[in-house]
Amino acid sequence: MDRTGSEYTGALNVTYPRSDIDLYSDAALLDPFPLYKDLRDAGPAVWLSKYDMMVLPRYKDVTEAMRNWQVFTSGRGVMMNKPMNDTLRGIVLCSDDRGEIGMEKPPLMMNDYMGPSLDTTIFATSSAIWLFAQNPDQWDALRETPSLLPAAINEVVRLESPLQGFSRVTAQDVNVDGVIVPRDTRAIMLWGSANRDERKWDEPDKFDIRRRNADHVGFGHGVHVCVGMHLAKMEISALLTALIKRVERFELGKTERVINNVMHGFSKVEVTVH
């Protein structure tokens, strides 16, 4: 069973940085980034009192935890609710152990590859258009130097993080930069926050396609890096390559954000091209 704050209230009050931030309110889901900074400032591992879960908001700690898959295990699910974890357990996304695969699992496992070509890639693509519309100098730079396209795609994914994060469960007590996270604690790997960590990135909120950004965590990190990321990059690259040749400017119209507990992006981006 995952550890909860109600079972360990005394230890949590004394030991852990705590926060009453509601990461999953509608307002937070629409614009989470100011709250992420508050969490990064609070500590390397912060207890979310509202959800009885730990969150890792800083780049260094997220990447170290993701590499340490034996301790921060995905085998007990990566979502923040039990029904989804029970459904997904045993697929590539939620398994650290070798073993037999039931007949019912392969269709779900295919989603590990095909899924990135759908919602998250659509979100990344619309975010790219939105960012280039607001930063025409960056679009000019890409048109002038198309070889910047891989870095531009990485910068879109870093800045907007279509997948904001998944969780892990600790297999043993673990020290996260001075904070002891007990065994059986569900901890959220907050990629959207790590990708804007000022400890890692200069001017982290700035869209800069010349940035050295290949080590962002928008596609995950470590052994569970996104298996479909190359398909996603190929699709985004094909579209932007075509637009580079034909479009000088993007003029934004109406935009609407999606409210989703895991994904961050647009349900609508109206744009006129010139």
C-alpha positions in Angstrom: 0.0 0.0 0.0 1.2 3.5 -0.8 2.2 5.6 2.2 -0.1 8.5 3.0 0.2 11.6 5.2 -2.6 10.5 7.4 -0.5 7.5 8.5 2.6 9.5 9.2 1.4 13.0 10.1 3.9 13.4 13.0 6.9 12.6 10.9 5.7 14.8 8.1 5.1 17.8 10.3 8.7 17.6 11.6 10.7 16.4 8.6 9.3 17.4 5.3 8.7 20.6 3.4 5.0 20.8 3.1 2.6 22.6 0.8 -1.1 23.2 0.7 -0.9 24.0 -3.0 -3.7 22.4 -5.0 -1.9 21.3 -8.2 -5.1 19.9 -9.7 -7.5 22.8 -9.4 -8.8 24.1 -12.7 -6.8 27.3 -12.2 -3.6 25.5 -11.5 -4.0 23.2 -14.5 -4.6 26.1 -16.8 -1.4 27.9 -15.6 0.7 25.7 -13.3 4.1 27.4 -13.8 3.9 30.0 -11.0 2.9 27.2 -8.5 5.8 25.1 -9.8 8.2 27.9 -8.8 6.7 28.0 -5.3 7.3 24.3 -5.0 10.9 24.5 -6.3 11.5 27.2 -3.7 10.0 25.1 -1.0 12.4 22.2 -1.3 13.8 19.3 -3.3 10.9 17.0 -2.2 7.7 18.6 -0.9 4.7 16.9 0.7 1.4 17.9 -0.9 -1.0 17.9 2.0 -4.1 18.0 -0.1 -3.2 14.7 -2.0 -1.0 12.8 0.5 1.8 12.5 -2.0 5.3 13.8 -2.4 6.4 15.9 -5.3 9.8 16.4 -6.8 9.8 19.8 -8.5 13.6 20.4 -9.3 15.5 19.2 -12.3 18.4 17.6 -10.5 16.2 15.5 -8.2 13.8 14.5 -10.9 16.5 13.2 -13.2 18.3 11.4 -10.4 15.1 9.8 -9.3 14.1 8.8 -12.9 17.6 7.1 -13.3 17.2 5.3 -10.0 14.3 3.1 -11.2 15.1 0.4 -8.7 14.1 2.7 -5.9 11.6 5.0 -7.6 9.6 2.2 -9.2 6.9 2.4 -11.8 5.8 -1.2 -11.2 3.0 0.0 -9.0 1.7 2.5 -11.5 2.6 6.0 -12.6 -0.7 7.8 -12.3 -2.0 9.6 -9.3 -5.1 7.5 -8.8 -5.6 3.8 -8.0 -8.1 2.9 -10.7 -5.8 4.1 -13.5 -2.8 2.4 -12.0 -4.7 -0.9 -11.7 -5.6 -0.7 -15.4 -2.2 0.2 -16.6 0.0 -2.0 -14.4 2.2 -4.4 -16.3 2.5 -2.4 -19.5 5.8 -0.8 -20.6 4.9 2.5 -18.9 4.2 0.8 -15.5 6.7 -2.1 -15.2 10.2 -2.4 -13.9 10.3 -6.2 -13.7 10.5 -8.9 -16.4 7.7 -11.4 -16.4 4.9 -12.9 -18.4 2.5 -10.6 -20.2 -1.2 -11.4 -20.1 -3.2 -11.7 -23.3 -5.1 -8.5 -22.3 -2.0 -6.3 -22.1 -0.7 -6.0 -25.7 -3.3 -3.6 -26.9 -2.5 -1.3 -24.0 1.2 -1.7 -24.6 0.8 -0.5 -28.2 -0.5 2.7 -26.8 2.9 3.3 -25.3 4.2 3.7 -28.8 1.2 5.1 -30.7 -0.1 7.4 -27.9 2.7 9.9 -28.3 1.6 10.5 -31.9 -1.9 11.6 -30.7 -2.8 13.9 -27.8 0.7 14.9 -26.6 2.0 15.4 -30.1 -1.1 17.5 -31.0 -0.5 19.5 -27.9 3.2 20.0 -28.7 2.4 21.0 -32.3 -0.3 23.6 -31.3 2.0 24.9 -28.6 4.8 25.4 -31.2 2.5 27.5 -33.4 1.4 29.5 -30.3 5.0 30.1 -29.2 6.2 31.1 -32.7 3.2 33.4 -33.1 4.2 35.2 -29.9 7.9 35.1 -30.7 8.2 36.0 -34.4 12.0 36.5 -34.1 12.3 32.9 -33.3 10.3 31.9 -36.3 12.5 34.2 -38.4 15.6 32.4 -37.0 14.1 29.0 -37.8 13.3 30.0 -41.4 16.8 31.4 -41.8 18.4 28.3 -40.3 16.2 25.2 -40.7 18.9 23.1 -39.1 17.7 24.5 -35.8 14.5 22.5 -36.1 15.4 19.7 -33.7 16.4 22.2 -31.0 13.2 24.2 -31.7 11.1 21.1 -31.1 13.0 20.3 -27.9 12.5 23.9 -26.8 8.7 23.7 -27.3 8.5 20.5 -25.4 10.8 21.8 -22.6 8.8 25.1 -22.2 5.3 23.7 -22.4 5.8 20.0 -21.3 2.7 18.4 -22.9 3.1 15.7 -20.2 3.5 17.5 -16.9 4.6 14.4 -15.0 4.0 10.9 -13.8 4.5 9.4 -10.3 6.6 6.6 -8.8 6.5 4.7 -5.5 9.7 4.4 -3.4 10.9 0.8 -2.8 13.0 1.9 0.2 13.8 5.0 2.2 15.7 7.4 0.0 17.5 10.7 0.5 16.5 13.3 -2.0 19.0 16.2 -1.6 18.7 16.1 2.2 15.0 15.2 2.5 14.4 11.5 3.5 11.5 10.1 1.5 10.2 7.0 3.3 9.6 3.6 1.6 6.1 3.2 0.0 5.7 6.9 -0.7 4.1 7.9 -4.0 6.1 10.7 -5.4 5.2 12.8 -8.5 8.1 13.5 -10.9 7.1 17.0 -11.9 8.6 17.3 -15.4 6.8 20.5 -16.2 8.5 22.1 -13.2 11.9 20.5 -13.8 11.9 21.9 -17.3 11.6 25.4 -16.0 14.0 25.1 -13.0 16.2 28.2 -12.8 18.9 26.0 -11.2 19.3 24.3 -14.5 18.2 26.8 -17.2 19.1 30.4 -17.8 15.9 32.5 -18.3 13.8 29.3 -18.0 10.6 31.0 -19.1 12.1 32.3 -22.3 11.4 30.6 -25.6 14.9 30.3 -27.2 15.4 27.8 -30.1 19.2 28.2 -29.9 19.2 27.0 -26.3 21.1 23.8 -25.5 18.1 21.8 -24.4 18.5 18.2 -25.5 18.6 17.1 -21.8 15.1 18.4 -21.0 12.7 15.9 -19.4 9.6 16.5 -21.5 9.9 13.0 -22.9 10.7 11.5 -19.5 14.2 10.4 -18.5 16.2 7.2 -17.9 14.9 3.7 -18.7 11.4 4.9 -19.0 12.1 7.7 -21.6 9.1 7.9 -24.0 9.3 5.0 -26.5 7.3 7.0 -29.0 9.2 10.3 -28.9 11.0 9.7 -32.3 7.6 9.3 -33.9 6.3 12.4 -32.2 9.4 14.4 -33.3 9.0 13.2 -36.9 5.4 14.3 -37.1 6.1 17.8 -35.7 9.2 18.1 -37.9 7.2 17.3 -41.0 4.6 19.9 -40.3 7.1 22.7 -39.3 9.3 21.9 -42.3 6.4 22.5 -44.6 5.4 25.7 -42.9 8.9 27.1 -42.9 8.8 27.2 -46.7 5.4 28.9 -46.9 4.6 31.0 -43.8 6.2 34.3 -42.8 4.0 35.0 -39.8 1.4 33.4 -37.6 -1.4 35.7 -36.3 -3.2 34.3 -33.3 -6.9 34.3 -32.9 -8.9 32.6 -30.1 -7.1 30.1 -27.9 -8.5 27.7 -25.3 -6.5 25.5 -22.9 -7.4 21.9 -22.0 -8.0 21.1 -18.4 -6.3 17.8 -17.8 -4.6 16.4 -14.7 -1.6 15.1 -16.6 -1.4 16.8 -20.0 -0.9 20.5 -20.8 -2.0 22.1 -24.0 -4.7 23.6 -26.2 -8.1 22.4 -27.2 -8.2 25.3 -29.7 -5.6 27.5 -31.4 -7.1 29.7 -34.1 -4.4 31.1 -36.3 -4.1 33.1 -39.6 -0.9 32.5 -41.6 0.8 35.2 -43.7 
